[in-house]
Amino acid sequence: MNLLTLDLGTKTGWACGAGENLFAGTWNLSTAREISEAAKARLDRRCDPRINRLFDHVRDIVWRIKPKFIVFEDVQFSTFTCQTQLWSSLRAAVWLANTAYPMATFECVPVTTLKKFTTGQGSATKETMRRCVETHFRLNSTLDFKKLDDNAIDALALWVWAERNLSRTP
């Protein structure tokens, strides 16, 4: 089953594919300097470049692999209004990018649910998540864990969750 899983953020972790054809990485949607310059021009309030870049990445993958599901981590907390607005915009970009292949179904997984599924603890650390994900994929030679950051690790954890929990979905 083809899946696209996303850990949304300025550095968006992604995993896509099925079985032996599984790929993962991180898209750096913007540099700190670009974010600062966008804020000075008030583009962060009107046309944040991270949103367009995420849209383009997701649309390209959707066109290529035609995923059955697009799954993202459901962050249900934020500290600042701008953070909440960014999360909302990133989600909207993913939803809109799917219009190219509207057969994909969306699913979101709360952070604590993903951590508990992956490690057995809802408050697991990033190191514990990495260890558990690496253990799960130890036989998959296509993934180079030395090159994957925490965002890509979370996307892989989402991929495992989706494969296990959504594979029975018609």
C-alpha positions in Angstrom: 0.0 0.0 0.0 1.5 3.3 -1.0 1.6 5.8 1.8 2.8 9.4 2.3 3.5 10.3 5.9 4.5 13.7 7.1 5.9 15.3 10.2 4.9 18.9 9.4 7.1 21.8 10.3 9.7 24.2 8.9 11.7 21.0 8.6 9.1 18.5 7.3 10.0 14.9 7.7 8.5 12.6 5.0 8.3 9.0 4.2 6.7 7.6 1.1 6.2 4.4 -0.8 5.5 0.8 0.0 7.4 -2.3 1.0 10.9 -2.3 -0.4 10.3 0.9 -2.3 10.3 3.1 0.9 12.0 6.5 0.9 12.4 9.0 3.6 14.0 12.4 4.3 13.5 15.9 5.4 12.5 19.0 3.4 13.9 22.2 4.8 11.1 24.5 3.8 12.9 27.7 4.7 16.1 29.0 6.3 16.1 31.2 9.4 17.2 34.1 7.2 14.3 33.6 4.7 11.8 33.5 7.6 13.2 36.7 9.0 13.2 38.4 5.6 9.6 37.2 5.0 8.6 38.6 8.3 10.1 42.0 7.5 8.1 42.1 4.3 5.0 40.8 6.1 5.0 37.8 3.8 4.8 35.6 6.8 1.3 36.9 7.3 0.3 36.8 3.6 2.4 34.4 1.6 4.8 32.4 3.8 7.3 30.6 1.4 7.2 27.5 3.6 3.6 26.9 2.6 4.2 27.1 -1.2 7.3 24.8 -0.9 5.4 22.2 1.1 2.5 22.3 -1.4 5.0 21.7 -4.3 6.7 18.8 -2.5 3.5 17.1 -1.6 1.9 17.6 -5.0 5.0 16.1 -6.7 5.0 13.0 -4.5 1.2 12.6 -4.9 1.5 12.7 -8.7 4.4 10.2 -8.6 3.3 7.5 -6.2 -0.5 8.1 -5.9 -0.7 7.2 -2.2 -3.8 5.6 -0.8 -3.3 7.5 2.4 -1.6 10.8 3.4 -0.9 10.7 7.1 0.5 13.4 9.3 1.3 13.9 12.9 -1.5 15.8 14.7 0.1 18.3 17.0 -2.6 19.4 19.3 -0.6 22.0 21.3 1.2 25.2 20.6 2.7 28.1 22.5 2.2 31.0 20.2 -0.5 32.2 17.8 2.0 32.3 14.9 2.8 28.7 15.6 -0.8 27.7 15.4 -1.3 29.7 12.2 1.8 28.0 10.7 0.5 24.5 11.6 -2.9 25.4 10.1 -1.3 26.6 6.9 0.9 23.6 6.5 -2.1 21.3 6.9 -4.0 23.3 4.3 -1.1 23.0 1.9 -1.2 19.2 2.3 -4.9 19.1 1.8 -4.8 21.3 -1.3 -1.8 19.4 -2.8 -3.9 16.3 -2.8 -6.4 17.7 -5.3 -4.0 16.4 -8.0 -4.9 12.9 -7.0 -8.0 13.1 -4.8 -8.2 9.4 -4.2 -5.9 9.6 -1.1 -7.5 9.6 2.3 -6.2 11.8 5.1 -5.4 10.5 8.5 -3.8 12.3 11.4 -2.2 10.7 14.5 -1.8 12.5 17.8 1.8 12.9 19.0 1.3 10.8 22.2 -0.5 8.1 20.2 2.4 7.8 17.8 5.0 7.7 20.6 3.0 5.1 22.5 2.6 3.0 19.4 6.2 3.2 18.5 7.9 2.9 21.9 5.2 1.9 24.4 5.5 5.3 26.1 3.4 8.3 25.3 6.2 10.6 26.6 9.1 8.9 24.7 12.2 10.9 23.9 13.5 11.5 20.4 16.4 9.1 21.1 13.9 6.3 22.1 11.8 7.0 19.0 14.9 6.7 16.8 16.0 3.4 18.4 12.6 1.9 18.0 12.2 3.0 14.3 15.7 1.8 13.4 14.9 -1.6 15.0 11.7 -1.9 13.0 13.5 -1.2 9.7 16.8 -3.0 10.5 16.2 -5.4 7.5 15.4 -2.5 5.1 18.7 -1.7 3.4 17.3 1.2 1.4 17.2 3.5 4.5 20.4 5.2 5.6 19.6 6.2 9.2 22.8 8.2 9.5 21.3 10.7 7.1 17.9 10.9 8.7 17.0 13.6 11.3 14.3 13.4 13.9 11.7 14.7 11.5 12.3 11.9 9.1 12.3 9.4 12.0 8.8 10.6 13.0 7.6 10.3 9.4 8.9 6.7 9.4 7.1 6.0 12.7 3.9 7.4 11.1 4.5 5.1 8.1 4.7 2.1 10.3 1.6 3.2 12.2 -0.3 3.7 9.0 0.8 0.4 7.5 -0.4 -1.5 10.6 -3.6 0.5 11.3 -4.8 1.4 7.8 -3.9 -1.7 5.8 -7.3 -3.2 6.6 -9.2 -0.1 5.3 -11.0 -0.7 2.0 
